[in-house]
């Protein structure tokens, strides 16, 4: 029975960690569009270094925003999937504990 409690404790710790990271990633996803403020530099770059440099800055800023959003979204999906699997494992662990308790 002690082993079941240790496993339940480890799973509860992992669940807290996953929930904290999901909340943090969702917060990051709401802040990520602010990176697009880098587009304000495009006219200055275009004036100073020309059209090609302005295009490069535009491409770089848009790519950075999209990649940041995608990475955060992908991690949220991964953690939510792991959280679902963890909930199933916890349910199975509780069922096992109940079965062992009724067998005694």
C-alpha positions, 0 to 999 in steps of 0.5 A, spaced: 500 500 500 505 504 501 508 503 494 501 506 491 501 512 496 508 514 493 506 513 486 499 517 487 504 522 490 509 522 484 503 523 480 500 529 484 506 532 483 507 531 476 499 534 475 501 540 479 507 541 475 503 540 468 497 545 470 502 550 472 506 550 465 500 550 462 497 556 465 504 559 464 504 557 456 497 560 456 499 566 459 505 567 454 501 565 448 497 572 450 503 576 450 506 573 444 503 578 439 506 584 442 513 581 439 509 584 433 511 591 435 518 590 432 514 591 425 514 599 428 522 598 426 520 597 419 520 604 416 526 606 420 530 600 417 527 601 410 529 609 410 536 607 413 538 601 409 533 600 404 527 596 401 531 589 402 533 590 409 526 592 411 523 586 408 528 582 412 526 585 418 518 584 416 519 577 415 524 576 421 519 579 426 513 575 423 516 569 423 518 570 430 511 571 432 509 565 429 514 560 431 513 563 438 505 562 438 506 555 435 511 552 440 507 555 446 501 552 442 505 545 441 507 545 448 500 546 451 497 540 447 503 536 449 502 537 456 494 537 456 495 530 452 500 528 458 495 530 463 489 526 460 493 520 460 495 522 468 488 522 470 487 515 467 493 512 470 490 516 477 483 513 476 486 506 474 491 506 480 484 508 485 481 502 482 487 498 483 487 500 490 479 499 491 480 492 488 486 490 493 482 493 499 476 489 497 480 483 496 483 483 503 
